Amino acid sequence: MGDTIPAEKRKALKDDVDRGFAWVVLIGCFVMYMFVVGSIKAYGMLYTEVVEYYSSGSGNTAWIGSIVIILELGLGLGCGLTFAPCSTIITYYFNKRRALAIGITVSGSGVGAIYLPFLYKYLIEKYGLKGTFWIIGAIFANICVAACIFRQPIYLVEEQKKRVLANNNSNSEYDVDGGQSSLGENGENIAQGINKSRCDALGLRCSLFKNVLFTLYVTSFMCCGFGYGGSLVTIPGNVKALGYDKTYVALSVTISGGAEVLARILIGLFADMNIIKPKYIYAVNMFIGGAFSLIVPFFESFTFIAVYAVIVATFSGSFFSLMPLIMVDAVGLENFVSAFGLLTLSLAVAVLPSQPSVGWLYDLYGNWNPSLILTGCMYILAGIIVLLEPIVVRCCSRRDNEESNSPDNQRQIHNQCTPAEDVCNDNVGFSDTSFAS
């Protein structure tokens, strides 16, 4: 990763970036990932029990996991209140070692996936399914302890002060007299200023989708998220369908978690070396994960399923480590929080139907083979989309050049960029084709 923190900020941030309190924040993020994301990965153990307990079918039962994921990725409810802060704050506390820090953070989910399946198994056998949920809720309250050590990054504090000062200066320019504004008739500009403040408060940066790279990467991550969400169900479900007991079901999830811990840290270290750009690491990993998903149906042994679990965790699951790096490259650090919010919302839309879809395919065909093929195709599609970047950039650049030569389009772009037409405008250009690599 390159140095993305502006030069004028480095001196003020030197005590917190890449050292000191940054590592304390990293510990908190690790613990939160261990409980929050780790529990979602270990849900496969609970999934097989819930299917058996309620006899509601694989597809319908899979809605439980999808609802949890959409709360985590798409809303400010439930897991979403913890996932979003610990996924973004670490980016501001690390610069030169950002990829490593992100790798350590997301590896916490692997640690959770190592021990939680066997914890679930023990609790189910001793207290039953309902008692297990009560105990899990009490254990997960420890995320509040981890959250107590978080502190707002100085970079964001300084940026917020600048925005407040700018808004105050802007408001002082309004001369309101009987509903009239000195800057526009009938208070029009005042209304625009109020609406703009509301949009900023909500973090609405939908204009980020005008950045073609951002849109391209989000589309790819959505395909990967669909496949990865499905894999959380297909792996333990396939183990049980082959006739193995609860111990093997838990072991399959634990093996996946153990592989994640090591793989995500190593991928973070490798990305920090700047030998290969993160987007190419991501594309190769998607192809490997997709290829193995397509050949799993030819094997019916636990050994190969265990190998497949390692492959999915190591390669397909790497997108958790690489997403922040690729997003910063695409939109810059100043737009990262808004970009990550839009990204997680998009992922929620993609992941929501993933687990029910693979469950319904199992109910329809009586085996997990069609589900495995579907997830493999989604992984491969995710890799292909990223590799299409040069073609997309070339086409968009050619289109922009043609439009720039048209007087009508020049006037249209000018009008759309004025405050009167773009109330929620931010610092992302109208036709942003500044493709950062």
C-alpha atoms as one frame of an Amber mdcrd trajectory, in Angstrom:
protein
   0.000   0.000   0.000   1.161   3.469  -0.798   1.212   6.391   1.616  -2.384
   7.654   1.451  -2.389  10.019   4.430  -1.754  13.632   3.306   1.661  15.025
   4.186   0.244  17.824   6.329  -1.537  15.245   8.502   1.376  12.905   9.169
   3.075  15.031  11.806  -0.108  15.408  13.874  -0.882  11.705  13.574   2.584
  10.244  14.125   1.830   9.123  17.692  -1.241   7.142  16.658  -0.473   5.782
  13.190   1.309   2.443  12.838   2.352   2.408  16.509   1.318   3.160  20.085
  -2.430   3.285  20.632  -3.035   1.955  17.114  -2.128  -1.543  18.319  -4.579
  -1.240  21.220  -7.321  -0.404  18.727  -6.197  -3.379  16.656  -6.724  -5.696
  19.652 -10.243  -4.361  20.110 -11.050  -4.847  16.435  -9.659  -8.391  16.567
 -11.867  -9.317  19.550 -14.963  -7.859  17.907 -14.305  -9.750  14.676 -13.749
 -12.921  16.677 -17.199 -12.742  18.236 -19.273 -11.004  15.572 -17.968 -12.361
  12.266 -16.681 -15.578  13.837 -20.193 -16.406  15.041 -21.550 -15.936  11.521
 -18.941 -18.306  10.117 -19.686 -20.856  12.834 -23.408 -20.606  12.129 -23.096
 -23.661   9.891 -22.912 -25.781  13.059 -26.115 -24.243  14.398 -27.714 -24.389
  10.950 -27.641 -28.171  10.777 -29.142 -28.359  14.274 -31.889 -25.836  13.521
 -32.859 -27.720  10.340 -33.206 -30.907  12.371 -34.931 -29.281  15.371 -37.627
 -27.364  13.464 -37.849 -29.573  10.320 -38.430 -26.462   8.217 -36.292 -27.375
   5.208 -32.771 -26.329   4.266 -33.795 -23.341   2.157 -36.222 -21.755   4.604
 -33.908 -22.309   7.579 -31.056 -20.609   5.718 -32.956 -17.314   5.962 -31.755
 -17.072   9.572 -28.125 -16.745   8.541 -28.995 -14.329   5.727 -30.945 -12.070
   8.067 -27.999 -11.942  10.461 -25.661 -11.014   7.607 -27.927  -8.269   6.262
 -28.130  -6.791   9.777 -24.333  -6.877   9.901 -23.708  -5.385   6.466 -26.766
  -3.318   5.607 -28.171  -1.607   8.743 -27.177  -0.015  11.978 -28.858  -2.724
  13.931 -27.505  -5.789  15.634 -24.103  -6.799  14.326 -24.050  -3.749  12.044
 -23.356  -1.462  14.999 -20.104  -3.314  15.649 -18.974  -4.526  12.225 -18.872
  -1.143  10.479 -16.811   0.747  13.117 -14.182  -1.961  13.614 -13.898  -2.452
   9.845 -13.212   1.218   9.114 -11.382   2.576  12.170  -8.371   0.340  11.629
  -7.753   1.918   8.228  -7.149   5.298   9.845  -4.820   4.010  12.554  -2.505
   2.245  10.113  -0.838   3.519   6.959   2.380   1.721   5.995   1.250  -1.472
   7.756  -2.399  -1.151   6.796  -2.665  -4.448   4.915  -1.079  -6.351   7.809
  -3.340  -4.655  10.359  -6.434  -5.449   8.318  -5.233  -9.036   7.909  -4.806
  -9.431  11.670  -8.207  -7.881  12.337 -10.166 -10.074   9.936  -8.247 -13.154
  11.092 -10.177 -12.753  14.342 -13.168 -14.248  12.548 -11.057 -17.326  11.868
 -10.202 -17.660  15.560 -13.897 -17.497  16.339 -14.616 -20.136  13.716 -12.005
 -22.428  15.324 -13.469 -22.706  18.816 -17.119 -21.652  18.429 -18.309 -24.795
  16.557 -17.080 -27.090  19.340 -18.435 -24.690  21.956 -21.813 -24.833  20.190
 -21.622 -28.625  20.066 -20.906 -28.863  23.790 -23.660 -26.396  24.726 -26.240
 -28.105  22.509 -25.488 -31.500  24.010 -25.638 -30.158  27.583 -28.305 -27.425
  27.486 -30.228 -27.993  24.260 -30.640 -25.590  21.359 -32.670 -22.953  23.223
 -30.335 -22.905  26.226 -27.398 -22.573  23.844 -28.771 -19.345  22.385 -29.152
 -17.838  25.878 -25.555 -18.633  26.778 -24.208 -17.412  23.434 -25.950 -14.077
  23.975 -24.244 -13.645  27.345 -20.810 -14.548  25.947 -21.105 -12.128  23.048
 -21.726  -9.239  25.447 -17.928  -9.074  25.668 -17.915  -7.060  22.442 -18.962
  -4.090  24.603 -15.666  -4.401  26.478 -13.706  -4.342  23.229 -15.638  -1.305
  21.988 -14.710   0.695  25.112 -11.092   1.033  23.958 -12.006   2.619  20.627
 -11.142   6.270  20.104 -12.044   8.488  17.184  -9.036   8.800  14.823  -7.414
  12.232  14.873  -7.641  12.362  11.092 -11.446  12.202  11.240 -11.608  14.654
  14.143  -9.641  17.231  12.157 -11.766  16.673   9.057 -14.943  17.090  11.089
 -13.680  20.357  12.545 -13.002  21.620   9.025 -16.520  20.694   7.888 -18.117
  22.401  10.895 -16.063  25.545  10.295 -16.946  25.525   6.612 -20.657  25.108
   7.398 -20.529  27.957   9.912 -18.866  30.223   7.364 -21.414  29.203   4.763
 -24.358  29.842   7.070 -23.021  33.297   7.925 -23.369  34.263   4.271 -27.148
  33.782   4.340 -29.144  36.977   4.894 -32.656  35.864   5.759 -35.338  38.545
   5.654 -38.980  37.558   5.407 -38.153  34.258   3.751 -35.846  35.912   1.199
 -32.149  35.090   0.803 -29.498  37.430  -0.527 -28.147  34.478  -2.501 -31.426
  33.427  -4.070 -35.134  34.151  -4.147 -37.650  32.598  -1.728 -34.960  31.145
   0.474 -34.005  28.586  -2.186 -30.313  28.535  -1.317 -31.068  28.207   2.391
 -33.201  25.157   1.690 -30.403  23.726  -0.402 -27.938  24.334   2.406 -30.214
  22.589   4.914 -30.740  19.640   2.577 -27.016  19.397   1.930 -26.313  19.292
   5.666 -28.870  16.529   6.109 -27.321  14.538   3.290 -23.863  14.969   4.773
 -25.126  13.917   8.201 -26.528  10.715   6.741 -23.300  10.068   4.883 -25.072
   9.907   1.523 -22.302   9.726  -1.050 -24.174   7.975  -3.849 -22.138  10.018
  -6.308 -19.314   7.573  -5.528 -21.001   5.277  -8.016 -19.969   7.770 -10.698
 -16.457   6.502 -10.061 -16.365   3.613 -12.530 -13.676   1.754 -10.593 -15.713
   1.879  -7.408 -18.803   0.539  -9.181 -16.767  -2.196 -10.870 -15.222  -3.386
  -7.614 -18.540  -3.269  -5.746 -20.111  -5.464  -8.429 -17.270  -7.953  -8.124
 -17.461  -8.010  -4.325 -21.200  -8.632  -4.547 -20.598 -11.744  -6.665 -17.932
 -12.928  -4.243 -20.153 -12.185  -1.241 -22.945 -14.289  -2.735 -20.592 -17.229
  -3.246 -18.898 -16.903   0.133 -22.198 -16.590   1.989 -23.371 -19.762   0.298
 -20.166 -21.592   1.202 -20.831 -21.042   4.905 -23.826 -23.352   4.493 -22.728
 -25.748   1.745 -19.594 -26.984   3.542 -21.174 -28.130   6.862 -24.365 -29.109
   5.052 -22.444 -31.332   2.639 -20.576 -32.999   5.516 -23.828 -33.917   7.239
 -25.476 -35.020   3.960 -22.639 -37.507   3.422 -23.520 -39.171   6.734 -20.875
 -37.748   9.082 -21.823 -36.876  12.679 -21.789 -33.553  14.545 -18.106 -33.816
  15.372 -17.150 -33.801  11.699 -19.571 -30.954  10.977 -17.907 -28.853  13.695
 -14.466 -29.939  12.500 -15.140 -28.718   8.960 -15.936 -25.237  10.260 -12.942
 -25.265  12.604 -10.565 -26.261   9.807 -11.853 -23.358   7.746 -11.344 -20.965
  10.652  -7.801 -22.158  11.290  -6.890 -21.632   7.651  -8.348 -18.116   7.744
  -6.214 -17.056  10.700  -2.979 -17.897   8.930  -4.023 -16.980   5.390  -5.349
 -13.509   6.112  -2.260 -12.443   8.029   0.016 -13.780   5.279  -2.047 -12.105
   2.566  -1.803  -8.846   4.496   1.976  -9.154   4.721   2.207 -10.001   1.037
   0.005  -7.063   0.017   2.200  -4.672   2.047   5.217  -5.755  -0.043   3.638
  -4.114  -3.129   4.877  -6.940  -5.352   1.440  -7.495  -6.862  -1.457  -5.074
  -6.698  -4.258  -6.147  -4.331  -6.800  -6.299  -7.151  -4.764  -8.951  -8.980
  -4.269 -10.975  -5.793  -8.016 -10.849  -5.358  -8.751 -11.968  -8.933  -6.381
 -14.952  -8.755  -7.853 -16.017  -5.417 -11.364 -15.912  -6.858 -10.383 -18.197
  -9.746  -8.773 -20.710  -7.387 -11.785 -20.766  -5.073 -14.157 -21.078  -8.027
 -12.228 -23.935  -9.624 -12.256 -26.008  -6.444 -15.969 -25.348  -5.937 -16.672
 -26.822  -9.372 -14.755 -30.053  -8.721 -16.060 -30.761  -5.195 -19.111 -32.665
  -6.530 -16.745 -35.340  -7.931 -15.536 -36.257  -4.415 -17.528 -37.644  -1.489
 -14.947 -37.960   1.263 -14.521 -35.772   4.328 -10.830 -35.383   3.503 -11.523
 -33.543   0.270 -14.256 -31.445   1.875 -11.706 -30.448   4.513  -9.288 -29.472
   1.731 -12.067 -27.491   0.065 -12.803 -25.718   3.359  -9.150 -24.661   3.535
  -9.225 -23.424  -0.082 -12.383 -21.369   0.482 -11.008 -19.848   3.679  -7.586
 -19.120   2.182  -8.486 -17.813  -1.263 -12.184 -16.955  -1.524 -12.254 -15.563
   2.018  -9.318 -13.275   1.261 -11.694 -10.617  -0.050 -12.273  -9.502   3.553
  -8.584  -8.581   3.789  -8.368  -7.016   0.340 -11.620  -5.030   0.219 -10.396
  -2.033   2.263  -7.130  -1.883   0.327  -8.865  -1.924  -3.044 -11.446   0.630
  -1.902  -8.792   3.078  -0.695  -7.031   2.747  -4.043 -10.285   3.448  -5.889
 -11.759   6.382  -3.921  -8.997   7.647  -1.619  -8.857   7.742   2.163 -11.038
  10.852   2.402 -13.995   8.992   0.863 -13.283   5.591   2.407 -15.913   5.633
   5.176 -18.717   6.544   2.772 -17.429   4.076   0.194 -17.243   1.275   2.746
 -20.796   2.018   3.861 -22.096   1.762   0.306 -20.021  -1.368  -0.224 -21.372
  -3.172   2.835 -24.922  -2.172   1.905 -24.367  -3.649  -1.566 -22.884  -6.795
  -0.042 -25.963  -7.165   2.132 -28.156  -7.131  -0.966 -25.998  -9.829  -2.569
 -25.606 -12.052   0.494 -29.281 -11.962   1.508 -30.442 -14.511  -1.118 -27.232
 -16.560  -1.099 -27.866 -19.033   1.722 -31.575 -19.559   0.992 -30.720 -20.115
  -2.683 -28.206 -22.884  -2.006 -30.597 -24.388   0.552 -33.479 -24.445  -1.938
 -31.246 -26.097  -4.515 -30.514 -28.834  -1.980 -34.223 -29.255  -1.246 -34.904
 -29.477  -4.983 -32.149 -31.879  -6.056 -31.488 -33.756  -2.823 -27.733 -33.023
  -2.810 -25.378 -30.035  -2.521 -23.756 -30.374  -5.952 -25.851 -27.693  -7.745
 -25.224 -25.330  -4.821 -21.460 -25.887  -5.031 -21.510 -25.235  -8.777 -23.451
 -22.013  -8.244 -20.991 -20.687  -5.659 -18.052 -21.643  -7.886 -19.515 -19.724
 -10.831 -20.014 -16.639  -8.669 -16.375 -16.740  -7.530 -15.146 -16.992 -11.117
 -17.466 -14.179 -12.224 -16.070 -11.975  -9.439 -12.536 -12.514 -10.746 -13.527
 -11.873 -14.367 -15.192  -8.559 -13.500 -11.991  -7.227 -11.909  -9.916  -8.252
 -14.928 -12.309  -6.317 -17.194 -11.083  -3.083 -15.599  -8.757  -2.002 -18.474
 -11.548  -2.465 -21.022 -14.075  -0.571 -18.898 -11.613   2.254 -18.257 -10.785
   2.520 -21.957 -14.448   2.641 -22.954 -15.316   5.236 -20.330 -12.325   7.407
 -21.238 -13.311   7.311 -24.899 -16.892   8.217 -24.030 -15.781  11.108 -21.822
 -13.506  12.442 -24.556 -16.345  12.350 -27.071 -18.751  14.054 -24.696 -16.235
  16.728 -23.765 -16.120  17.875 -27.398 -19.869  18.529 -27.472 -20.977  22.088
 -26.455 -24.348  20.770 -25.291 -22.727  18.235 -23.025 -20.353  20.857 -21.693
 -23.327  22.978 -20.629 -25.104  19.926 -19.222 -22.117  18.912 -17.107 -21.722
  22.486 -15.906 -25.377  22.700 -14.882 -25.329  19.340 -13.131 -22.263  20.304
 -11.146 -23.802  23.524  -9.828 -25.297  23.552  -6.301 -28.752  24.305  -7.689
 -28.909  20.914  -9.372 -26.825  18.685  -7.104 -27.914  19.237  -3.512 -26.035
  16.199  -2.205 -22.863  16.938  -4.117 -19.577  15.958  -2.491 -15.944  15.959
  -3.517 -16.392  13.107  -5.989 -16.617  14.584  -9.470 -19.658  14.315 -11.727
 -17.942  12.022 -14.189 -15.063  10.741 -12.094 -12.709   8.812 -14.305  -9.602
   9.402 -12.206  -8.741   5.731 -12.037  -6.270   5.417  -9.181  -4.206   2.249
  -9.394
